[in-house]
Amino acid sequence: MTAIAISGLAIVLGIFLIKAGKRDAHKKAMITASVFALIFVFLYVLRNFLQAQGLIPVGKYEGPNKSLFLFILWSHTLLAIINFPLAIITLRYAFKGLFGKHKKIAPITAFVWIYVAITGWLIFYFMKFQNQ
């Protein structure tokens, strides 16, 4: 979960940096966010593979706020799937110097990315503290 937290914080930092006109620092923050998001995705896929093999247990939410949990889980999952191509397109525009297109899609990508990071943490805490 730390990787996704670093990724989300780097996105927020990148937003502040670009608004301050610090383009190089913004670029570094966004690359950092992307690297940590990829690390998280790798670890997530690895964990799910290990669960499918029966090597680690599969968690199931049994807590008191199941409807809220499921809303957060499904919105998180859907937006995480959408965010992956959004992030690639946004980064591609930036690296190709297509800053007009980058500026149009980047706020959407950042909003979705931050939502996915925050809801990822919420899901983690729902699962961790469901019986307390």
N, C-alpha and C positions, 0 to 999 in steps of 0.2 A: 504493500500500500504506500510505502514511502516514495516509490518511483512516480506514482500518479500524483502524489502531493507536490513533489518537486516540479513535475510537469505543469500542473495547474498554477502553482506560484510563479513559475517562469513565464507563463502566458500573461498573468496579471502584471508582472514586472515589465514585460515587453510592451504592453499597452501603455503603461506610464512612460516608458522610455521613448516610444515613438511620438507620443503627445508632447514630450519635452524636446523633440527634434534630435534625439540622439540615435541616429539611424544605425550606426555600427553596433552600439550596445543593444539596441532592439534586435538586430539580426542574431547576435550571440544568445540573447535570451530565448528567442524563438527556436534556434537550433538546439539549445539545451532542452527546451520543452519537448521538442520532437524526439530527441534521443531518449529522454526518460520515459516518454509515452511508448516508444518502441520496446524499451526494456520491460515496462509493465506488461505490454501485450505478450511478449515472449514468455514472461513468468506466468501470466494468466493461462496461456495455451498449454504450457508445461504442466501446471497444476491440474488443469482439466484432463489432460492426457493421463496423468498419474491417477486421477480419480477414476477414469474410465478403465484403467488397468486394475483397479481395486487396491492400489498401493497406498492411497490416503483416503480417508473417509469423505463422503459427500455431505455437505451441510444442507440442512433444510430449516427454513424459518418456521418456528412454532410459537412465536410470541403473540402478544395481545393486539398488535396493530397490523394484522395481516393485510387488510385492504390498502393501507398506506404503504406498507412494505412493497406489495405487488405493484402499485402505481409507480413508486420510485424505481423498482427493479426494471419494469418494462419500459418506462420512459428512458432510463439510463441505457438499457440495451439497444433500443431503437436509435437513440441519438449517438451512441458510440459507433454503431455501424455506419451511420450517416457521416459522422465526423471524420472517419478515416479517409474517404475520398476527398472530402472538403479540405482537409489538412494538406493532402498531396497537391491538390489544385492550387491552394493558397501559396504553398512553398514554391511550387513550380513557377507561378507568376512572379514571385519575388526574385527567384534566381535568374529568370529570363529578363528581368528588368521591366516587366509589364506592370508598372506600379499603379496605373489607372485601374486595371482589372483587379490587382492585388488589394487595393484600397476598398473596392466594392465588396469583395467576398470575405476579407479578413475579419471584419467585425462580426459577421455571422459565424464564421469558424471559431473565433475566440469565445463568443457567447456559448456555443454548443460545447466546446472543449471544457470551459470552466464548469458548465452544468454537469457534464459527465464526470469531471474530477470530484466535484462536491458530492454528487449522488453516489459515486463509488465509495467515498468515505462513509456516507450514511448507510449504505448497504452493509459495509464492513461492521459498523457499530450495531446495526440491527441484529446481525448474525451473532456478534460477540456477546451482546448483553440481552439477548432475547428472553432469558429465563431469570433475570434479576429484578 
